[in-house]
Amino acid sequence: MAEVKINIQENGPSSFDLHDQDGKVGEMVFDIQGNDLTVYHTEVSPEKEGLGYAKLLLDAMVAYVRQNNLKVIPLCPYVHLQFRRHEALYQDIWNKVKEE
């Protein structure tokens, strides 16, 4: 069973880390400035691709953002694509103004 853990860093980027029985198998790297959470990168180990692990990271990030009243700047190609494909699901947290 995969589990997402948040790893907040004071100096430098933070991450949502994905662990399963094999250890750390994925991460979503982000930074928080004010009320904006900027997502830079999402990665899942090649041997774990296709298992829905990136979606687990996305769901954890979205839950965290909503719980903390933040907005997302999706610089990560994966997150940006998901926001565009499912705009109605994410319109409340998508900071389109600062994305440009």
MINU-713693 format. One line per field, with one value per residue: residue in one letter; chain; y, z, x of N, C-alpha, C in turn. Coordinates in nm, 2 decimals. Example, Ala and Ser with C-alpha at 12.3 -4.5 7.8 and 13.67 -1.06 7.14 Angstrom:
# MINU-713693
code = (A_S)
unit = (A_A)
nY = (-0.57_-0.22)
nZ = (0.78_0.71)
nX = (1.32_1.28)
caY = (-0.45_-0.11)
caZ = (0.78_0.71)
caX = (1.23_1.37)
cY = (-0.33_0.00)
cZ = (0.78_0.79)
cX = (1.32_1.29)
***
This chain:
# MINU-713693
code = (M_A_E_V_K_I_N_I_Q_E_N_G_P_S_S_F_D_L_H_D_Q_D_G_K_V_G_E_M_V_F_D_I_Q_G_N_D_L_T_V_Y_H_T_E_V_S_P_E_K_E_G_L_G_Y_A_K_L_L_L_D_A_M_V_A_Y_V_R_Q_N_N_L_K_V_I_P_L_C_P_Y_V_H_L_Q_F_R_R_H_E_A_L_Y_Q_D_I_W_N_K_V_K_E_E)
unit = (A_A_A_A_A_A_A_A_A_A_A_A_A_A_A_A_A_A_A_A_A_A_A_A_A_A_A_A_A_A_A_A_A_A_A_A_A_A_A_A_A_A_A_A_A_A_A_A_A_A_A_A_A_A_A_A_A_A_A_A_A_A_A_A_A_A_A_A_A_A_A_A_A_A_A_A_A_A_A_A_A_A_A_A_A_A_A_A_A_A_A_A_A_A_A_A_A_A_A_A)
nY = (-0.12_0.21_0.52_0.87_1.11_1.43_1.65_1.91_2.17_2.42_2.57_2.58_2.36_2.19_1.87_1.62_1.30_0.98_0.66_0.30_-0.05_-0.09_0.12_0.47_0.59_0.79_1.14_1.48_1.79_2.10_2.45_2.69_3.02_3.28_3.28_3.10_2.78_2.65_2.41_2.22_1.98_1.65_1.31_0.96_0.65_0.46_0.18_0.18_0.32_0.38_0.28_0.46_0.62_0.88_1.02_0.98_1.14_1.39_1.41_1.42_1.66_1.85_1.81_1.91_2.17_2.27_2.24_2.42_2.66_2.76_2.85_2.71_2.71_2.57_2.47_2.24_2.00_1.77_1.83_2.07_1.98_1.80_1.99_2.14_1.95_1.88_2.11_2.20_2.06_2.17_2.45_2.62_2.63_2.69_2.91_3.11_3.35_3.41_3.21_3.27)
nZ = (0.00_-0.09_0.04_0.11_0.23_0.38_0.34_0.47_0.42_0.56_0.44_0.11_-0.14_-0.07_-0.03_-0.14_-0.05_-0.18_-0.06_-0.07_-0.02_-0.12_-0.04_-0.08_-0.36_-0.52_-0.58_-0.53_-0.59_-0.43_-0.34_-0.10_-0.10_0.06_0.00_-0.20_-0.35_-0.52_-0.76_-0.88_-0.99_-1.06_-0.99_-1.05_-0.97_-1.25_-1.26_-1.12_-1.27_-1.41_-1.22_-1.09_-0.91_-0.94_-0.94_-0.68_-0.55_-0.66_-0.56_-0.28_-0.26_-0.35_-0.15_0.07_-0.01_-0.02_0.25_0.37_0.27_0.03_-0.29_-0.61_-0.82_-1.10_-1.22_-1.28_-1.54_-1.54_-1.34_-1.43_-1.67_-1.57_-1.43_-1.65_-1.80_-1.63_-1.54_-1.40_-1.16_-1.03_-1.03_-0.81_-0.67_-0.84_-0.93_-1.18_-1.25_-1.15_-1.28_-1.53)
nX = (0.08_0.07_0.19_0.16_0.38_0.44_0.71_0.83_1.06_1.26_1.47_1.50_1.35_1.04_0.86_0.62_0.64_0.64_0.58_0.62_0.61_0.86_1.01_1.10_0.94_0.85_0.80_0.68_0.79_0.79_0.73_0.65_0.53_0.41_0.07_0.08_0.14_0.39_0.43_0.70_0.80_0.72_0.77_0.79_0.93_1.06_0.99_0.76_0.57_0.25_0.09_-0.08_0.05_0.14_-0.09_-0.18_0.01_-0.07_-0.33_-0.28_-0.14_-0.33_-0.53_-0.38_-0.34_-0.60_-0.68_-0.52_-0.58_-0.45_-0.32_-0.24_0.04_0.10_0.38_0.50_0.50_0.33_0.13_0.03_-0.09_-0.29_-0.44_-0.53_-0.67_-0.88_-1.01_-1.24_-1.24_-1.02_-1.03_-1.08_-0.85_-0.64_-0.40_-0.39_-0.30_-0.04_0.10_0.19)
caY = (0.00_0.34_0.63_1.00_1.19_1.56_1.68_2.05_2.22_2.56_2.63_2.49_2.31_2.08_1.76_1.52_1.18_0.86_0.54_0.18_-0.16_-0.08_0.25_0.59_0.55_0.90_1.27_1.60_1.90_2.23_2.56_2.78_3.16_3.35_3.19_3.02_2.66_2.63_2.27_2.23_1.85_1.52_1.20_0.83_0.55_0.40_0.05_0.20_0.40_0.32_0.23_0.56_0.68_1.03_1.07_0.98_1.26_1.50_1.42_1.47_1.81_1.92_1.81_2.00_2.31_2.31_2.24_2.53_2.78_2.80_2.85_2.64_2.76_2.44_2.47_2.10_1.96_1.67_1.89_2.16_1.90_1.76_2.11_2.18_1.85_1.87_2.24_2.22_2.00_2.25_2.59_2.69_2.64_2.72_3.05_3.13_3.49_3.40_3.10_3.32)
caZ = (0.00_-0.10_0.14_0.08_0.35_0.34_0.39_0.47_0.44_0.58_0.34_0.00_-0.17_0.01_-0.12_-0.10_-0.08_-0.19_-0.02_-0.07_0.04_-0.17_0.01_-0.15_-0.51_-0.60_-0.51_-0.59_-0.53_-0.43_-0.25_-0.06_-0.08_0.09_-0.01_-0.32_-0.35_-0.66_-0.79_-0.98_-1.05_-1.01_-1.05_-0.99_-1.02_-1.37_-1.24_-1.06_-1.35_-1.46_-1.10_-1.03_-0.80_-0.96_-0.90_-0.53_-0.51_-0.69_-0.46_-0.15_-0.28_-0.36_-0.02_0.15_-0.05_0.02_0.39_0.42_0.19_-0.06_-0.44_-0.68_-0.94_-1.15_-1.32_-1.32_-1.66_-1.50_-1.26_-1.52_-1.76_-1.50_-1.41_-1.78_-1.84_-1.53_-1.48_-1.30_-1.03_-0.96_-1.06_-0.69_-0.62_-0.95_-0.94_-1.32_-1.27_-1.13_-1.36_-1.66)
caX = (0.00_0.14_0.15_0.23_0.42_0.48_0.84_0.85_1.19_1.27_1.56_1.50_1.21_0.97_0.81_0.53_0.72_0.55_0.65_0.55_0.69_1.00_1.07_1.05_0.92_0.81_0.80_0.63_0.87_0.71_0.77_0.54_0.56_0.28_-0.05_0.10_0.22_0.44_0.48_0.80_0.84_0.66_0.85_0.77_1.03_1.02_0.93_0.63_0.49_0.13_0.02_-0.16_0.12_0.15_-0.22_-0.17_0.08_-0.15_-0.44_-0.22_-0.11_-0.46_-0.59_-0.30_-0.37_-0.74_-0.68_-0.44_-0.63_-0.35_-0.34_-0.14_0.10_0.15_0.49_0.53_0.42_0.22_0.03_-0.03_-0.17_-0.40_-0.53_-0.60_-0.77_-0.99_-1.02_-1.35_-1.20_-0.91_-1.04_-1.08_-0.71_-0.55_-0.36_-0.35_-0.24_0.11_0.15_0.25)
cY = (0.12_0.44_0.75_1.07_1.32_1.59_1.83_2.09_2.37_2.63_2.54_2.43_2.20_1.97_1.68_1.39_1.06_0.73_0.42_0.07_-0.16_0.04_0.37_0.56_0.67_1.03_1.38_1.71_2.03_2.33_2.64_2.92_3.23_3.25_3.10_2.90_2.64_2.49_2.28_2.09_1.74_1.41_1.07_0.74_0.48_0.26_0.06_0.28_0.32_0.26_0.34_0.64_0.84_1.09_1.08_1.11_1.39_1.52_1.47_1.62_1.89_1.92_1.91_2.14_2.36_2.33_2.37_2.66_2.84_2.80_2.78_2.71_2.63_2.45_2.33_2.06_1.87_1.75_1.99_2.09_1.85_1.87_2.15_2.08_1.84_2.00_2.26_2.17_2.09_2.40_2.67_2.71_2.67_2.87_3.07_3.26_3.48_3.29_3.15_3.37)
cZ = (0.00_-0.01_0.10_0.22_0.30_0.41_0.37_0.50_0.46_0.48_0.22_-0.03_-0.08_-0.08_-0.05_-0.14_-0.08_-0.16_-0.03_-0.01_-0.01_-0.12_-0.07_-0.30_-0.59_-0.51_-0.60_-0.52_-0.54_-0.33_-0.22_-0.03_-0.06_0.08_-0.14_-0.30_-0.49_-0.67_-0.90_-1.05_-0.98_-1.07_-0.97_-1.05_-1.14_-1.35_-1.17_-1.14_-1.39_-1.34_-1.03_-0.92_-0.82_-0.92_-0.75_-0.48_-0.54_-0.59_-0.32_-0.15_-0.28_-0.22_0.08_0.12_0.00_0.18_0.45_0.34_0.11_-0.20_-0.50_-0.80_-1.00_-1.26_-1.36_-1.43_-1.63_-1.44_-1.35_-1.62_-1.69_-1.47_-1.54_-1.82_-1.75_-1.46_-1.38_-1.17_-0.95_-0.97_-0.93_-0.63_-0.72_-0.96_-1.09_-1.34_-1.25_-1.21_-1.48_-1.64)
cX = (0.09_0.09_0.23_0.26_0.47_0.62_0.86_0.99_1.19_1.35_1.56_1.36_1.17_0.92_0.71_0.61_0.62_0.63_0.56_0.64_0.83_1.07_1.02_1.05_0.87_0.81_0.74_0.70_0.79_0.78_0.65_0.59_0.43_0.17_-0.04_0.19_0.26_0.49_0.58_0.82_0.76_0.73_0.81_0.87_0.98_0.95_0.79_0.53_0.36_0.05_-0.07_-0.08_0.13_0.02_-0.24_-0.10_0.00_-0.26_-0.39_-0.19_-0.23_-0.53_-0.52_-0.33_-0.50_-0.75_-0.62_-0.47_-0.52_-0.40_-0.22_-0.09_0.17_0.26_0.53_0.44_0.30_0.10_-0.05_-0.13_-0.30_-0.50_-0.60_-0.70_-0.89_-1.00_-1.13_-1.32_-1.10_-0.92_-1.04_-0.94_-0.60_-0.52_-0.30_-0.28_-0.09_0.17_0.23_0.39)
***
